[in-house]
Amino acid sequence: MANCRRIMETRAYTTGELEKLGFAVIPSMTNFLLAQGPVPGRELYLSLKERGVLVRWFDQPRIRDYIRVSIGSREQMDRFLAAVTDILETRSEKI
């Protein structure tokens, strides 16, 4: 139960932080999130991968704009969020 509680807390934290960054996050009761952000899904997936952060991306019509993010430890999610923030800042500098 303690592990389930930790996952739920980390999922809620990550959802809130992504929403602050302009992402739409599909409500979830699982150990992962589907998130659509201000960067196309494939581009975000590849940019995260370049930074050593692995998420899933599916080239399927209904979900190609989303990434699938597994919920890890708070430290892992902070690393993911820092990478996403860096990607968004780098992208906005180019515009």
C-alpha positions in Angstrom: 0.0 0.0 0.0 2.9 2.4 0.8 4.3 1.9 -2.8 0.8 2.5 -4.3 0.5 5.7 -2.3 4.0 6.8 -3.4 3.1 6.2 -7.0 -0.2 8.1 -6.7 1.5 11.1 -5.0 4.3 11.2 -7.6 1.8 10.9 -10.4 -0.2 13.8 -9.1 2.9 15.9 -8.6 4.1 15.1 -12.1 0.7 15.9 -13.6 0.6 19.2 -11.9 4.1 20.2 -13.0 3.4 19.2 -16.6 0.2 21.2 -16.6 2.2 24.3 -15.3 4.4 23.8 -18.4 1.4 23.9 -20.7 0.7 20.2 -21.1 -2.7 18.5 -21.3 -2.5 15.3 -19.2 -5.2 12.6 -19.6 -6.5 11.6 -16.1 -4.8 8.4 -15.0 -5.2 5.8 -12.3 -2.2 3.9 -13.6 1.5 4.0 -13.2 1.9 6.1 -16.3 0.7 9.4 -17.9 -0.3 10.3 -21.4 0.7 13.9 -21.9 0.3 16.3 -24.9 2.5 19.3 -24.8 3.4 22.4 -26.8 6.0 20.3 -28.7 4.9 17.6 -31.1 5.1 14.1 -29.5 7.8 12.7 -31.8 10.0 15.8 -31.3 9.6 15.7 -27.6 10.3 12.0 -27.5 13.5 12.4 -29.5 14.7 15.4 -27.6 14.2 13.6 -24.3 16.0 10.5 -25.7 19.0 12.8 -26.6 19.1 13.8 -23.0 19.0 10.2 -21.7 15.4 10.4 -20.6 13.3 7.6 -22.0 9.5 7.8 -22.6 7.3 6.1 -25.1 5.9 7.6 -28.2 3.5 5.8 -30.6 3.1 6.8 -34.2 -0.6 6.1 -34.2 -3.2 8.7 -35.4 -5.0 9.2 -32.1 -2.0 9.4 -29.9 1.0 10.6 -32.0 0.9 14.0 -30.3 1.3 12.4 -26.9 4.1 10.9 -24.9 3.7 8.0 -22.4 5.5 8.7 -19.2 6.0 5.9 -16.7 5.9 7.1 -13.1 9.2 6.5 -11.4 10.7 7.8 -8.2 10.4 11.5 -7.3 14.0 12.0 -8.3 13.5 10.4 -11.7 10.4 12.5 -12.3 12.3 15.7 -11.3 15.0 14.7 -13.9 12.3 14.2 -16.5 10.6 17.5 -15.7 14.0 19.3 -15.8 14.7 17.9 -19.3 11.2 18.9 -20.5 11.7 22.4 -19.1 15.1 22.6 -20.9 13.6 21.4 -24.2 10.8 24.0 -24.0 13.3 26.8 -23.1 15.6 25.8 -25.9 12.8 25.6 -28.4 11.4 29.1 -27.4 14.9 30.6 -27.9 14.9 29.4 -31.5 11.5 31.1 -32.2 
